[in-house]
Amino acid sequence: MTNRTLQDLAKAMASIDFAMLQTHAANGEIAGRPMSNNGDVEYDGDSWFFGYETTHFVAEIEANPAVALSFSGAKSLLGKPPLFVAVEGRGELIRDKQLMRDHWHKELDHWFEQGVDTPGIVMLKVHARRITWWEGKEEGEITL
């Protein structure tokens, strides 16, 4: 195990845009889907994503807020192994327009044409409780 602070991990994660969000489906199975962090990479243990009320993850988190995220970085051109990060946490659905504005990035306009006023928009906050990471022979865990 290697000691890495949350700030160290945040710096290493800055280039990873997509995560897989895992939730508990209505049938009890684990459901997953890719989510973009939309450039909101000042990682402090909270991850922020946008979606629509009608997506499965909204109902699944309302029923069971226990979620997981998995991030995988790219292998470097020099052959350095990628960074893998697993996050266990709690999902919180946010409908507060001001908080959405605080996490909005212009690139989101492609998916949500009316910005935070897009009908049915919802923001997901995942608050990490435990983060495990692997990078080559190094690995570690941070509990929040």
N, C-alpha and C positions, 0 to 999 in steps of 0.2 A: 504494500500500500504506500502511496505517495501522498504527502500532505499538500493539498492545493486549496487555496482559499476560494470563496465564491467569486471574488473579483478576478482571480486567475482564470477560473473556469469561464466566466463571462467573456473575458478577452478572447479565449480560445474558441468560444461558441459564436462569436460575432459574425463569422462568415457562413454560418449554417442557417439558411432561410427556412427550410421546410422541416416539419416534425410530423410524426405519426401520432395522432391522438387516439387513445384507446379508451373506450367507455364500456359500460355493461349494458348489453342489448336487452330488450324486453323478454327475450327467450332465455336469458341467463348466460348466453355466450358473450365472448369478448368481441366488440366491434371496433374496427379501426378505419381511419381515413387520414389523408395528408392535409396538413394545415400550414399556411404560411404565417410566419411571425411578422410579416409586413415591414421588416426593417426595424422593429421595436426590439433592439438587441441589447439595451442597457440592462443586462440580466441581473436581477436582485433576488431571484427565487420565484418571481411572478412572470408568467408568460401570457401574452395577450393575442387574441385571435378574433376575427369577425366572421359572421355567418348569417344565415337566415333562420328565423323562428321555425320554419317548416322542415328544417333538416333533422335527421335522426338524432344527432348528438344533443340537441336541445332537450328533447323529451327524455333521453337517456340520463342526462345530468340532473334533470329535475327529479327523476326517480332515484338516482344514486349518484352523488357527487364525487365518488372515488374515481379518479382518472389516472392515466399514465401518458407520458409523452416519451417518444424516442427520437433522438437526433443522431444523424450520421454525417460526418464531414467527409470531404473528398480526400483521396490519397494525394499526397503532394507530388510534384513533378520529380522530386529527388527520391521518391520511394518511401518517404516517411509514412508510417501507418496513419489511417484516419482516426479522428476522435469520435467516439461513440458515447452518448449520454442518455441515461434512462432517468426519468423524473417520475416520482410517485407523488400525487397530490390531490387537491380538492378543486373541483370546477365550480365556478360561480358565474351565473348568467347575469349580465349587466345590460340594462336598458336605459341608463342615464345618458342623455345626449351629450352633456358637458364632459363626462368621463370619456365617452367615445371620441369627442373632439381632441381630448388630451392625448389620445393614442392614434389619431388619424394620420395617415400618410397619403399624399397625393396619388400614389400608385393604386390605392384602393378604389379610386374613382372608376377604374376599369370594370370592377366587379359590382360596385354599388354606385350607380350613376347619379343618384341624388345625395351622395355623401351620407352623413349620419341621419339625414331625413329620408333615406330610402325606406319605403314601407317594408316592415318585417325584419329589419336589421337587428342583430343582437351581437353583443361583444362577450366573449368568453375570457375570463381570467382564470388561469390555473395557478394556484399557489402551491409551490413545491413543499413537500414535507421531508422527502429524502431524494437525494441526487446521487446516482452512481455513474462513474465514468471510467472509460478505458482508452488508452492511447499507447499502442505498442505494448511494451512490457509493464507500463505504468498503469495503475488503477487507483481509484479512491472513492470515498463516499463522504457526502456532506449531509448532515441532518439539520433541518431548520426547525 
